[in-house]
Amino acid sequence: PPICYNPTKAKPKINIGGNRMSKYVLYRTAIDDQPIDEELVAVEFGASFDDVLEDLLEAIRDDLSGSPEFANCEVAAYGPEDEEEMAGPDYELMGVVSPPTASENILVDYVVREIEEQ
């Protein structure tokens, strides 16, 4: 499967005020509760998880819509639902694939690992 990080699409992050930047690495970890070897999907840089969340959700949608097995399906991505799930350093995100003729959606698990840059 293709890695969806496209450096030409990446928005530059500017570190104003000397805040520490972190690297947020997004991996696909399971499809319909079936664990898979972690697959790198995207890398984003920001001062906080909130700063990169929308970019990571977009990367999930790009990952799913670019997969041949999910061609012609609607896709969506969801972040953590409450503050407790946003405590880090790992964050769980979910992709949802809605096949046009299936009775159930396909759930795809992702994890984001925060790495503080020195």
C-alpha positions in Angstrom: 0.0 0.0 0.0 1.2 3.5 -0.8 2.5 5.8 1.9 0.2 8.8 1.7 2.6 11.4 3.0 3.2 13.8 0.1 5.9 16.4 0.8 4.7 18.6 -1.9 1.2 18.8 -0.2 2.7 19.3 3.3 2.0 22.7 4.8 5.1 24.3 6.4 5.0 24.5 10.1 6.5 27.6 11.6 7.8 27.5 15.2 7.2 30.9 16.7 8.2 31.7 20.2 10.6 28.8 20.6 8.0 26.2 21.5 9.2 22.6 21.3 8.1 20.9 18.1 7.1 17.2 18.2 7.0 14.7 15.4 3.7 12.8 15.1 4.0 9.5 13.3 0.8 7.9 12.0 0.6 4.1 11.6 -2.2 1.8 10.4 -2.5 -1.0 13.0 -5.7 -3.1 12.4 -8.5 -3.6 9.9 -11.8 -4.8 11.4 -10.1 -5.7 14.7 -7.6 -7.9 12.8 -4.1 -6.7 13.8 -1.7 -6.1 11.0 2.0 -5.2 10.9 2.2 -1.5 11.6 2.3 0.5 8.3 3.7 4.0 8.2 1.0 6.4 6.8 2.2 9.9 7.5 4.5 12.2 9.5 3.5 15.6 10.7 5.3 18.2 12.9 3.7 20.6 15.3 3.8 22.2 18.8 0.8 20.0 20.0 -1.4 17.1 18.9 -4.2 19.6 18.3 -2.0 21.5 15.8 -1.6 18.4 13.6 -4.9 16.5 14.1 -6.7 17.8 11.0 -3.6 16.9 8.8 -3.5 13.4 10.3 -7.2 12.9 9.7 -6.7 14.0 6.1 -3.8 11.5 5.8 -6.1 8.7 7.0 -8.8 9.6 4.4 -6.1 9.8 1.7 -4.7 6.4 2.9 -8.1 4.7 2.7 -9.4 6.3 -0.5 -6.0 5.5 -2.2 -6.3 1.8 -1.4 -7.5 -0.4 -4.3 -9.4 -2.7 -1.9 -11.5 0.3 -0.9 -12.1 1.7 -4.4 -15.6 3.2 -4.8 -16.2 3.3 -1.1 -16.9 6.4 1.1 -14.2 7.0 3.8 -14.1 9.0 7.0 -11.7 9.6 9.8 -12.2 10.3 13.5 -9.9 11.6 16.2 -9.9 10.9 20.0 -13.4 11.4 21.5 -12.4 12.8 24.9 -9.7 14.6 26.7 -8.5 11.4 28.4 -7.7 9.9 25.0 -5.7 13.0 24.1 -3.1 12.6 26.9 -0.4 11.1 24.6 2.3 10.2 23.8 0.2 7.7 21.8 -3.1 8.6 20.3 -5.7 6.3 18.7 -7.5 7.4 15.6 -10.0 5.5 13.4 -10.8 5.3 9.8 -14.2 4.1 8.5 -14.8 2.6 5.1 -18.4 2.4 3.9 -18.7 0.0 1.0 -21.7 0.7 -1.3 -23.3 -2.7 -1.0 -22.1 -4.0 2.4 -24.3 -4.1 5.5 -21.5 -3.0 7.8 -18.7 -0.5 7.7 -15.1 -1.5 7.8 -13.2 0.0 10.8 -9.5 0.7 10.4 -7.4 1.4 13.5 -4.5 3.9 13.4 -2.1 5.0 16.1 -0.1 8.2 16.3 3.2 8.2 18.2 4.5 11.6 19.5 8.3 12.0 19.4 9.7 15.2 20.9 12.3 16.8 18.7 15.5 17.9 20.3 
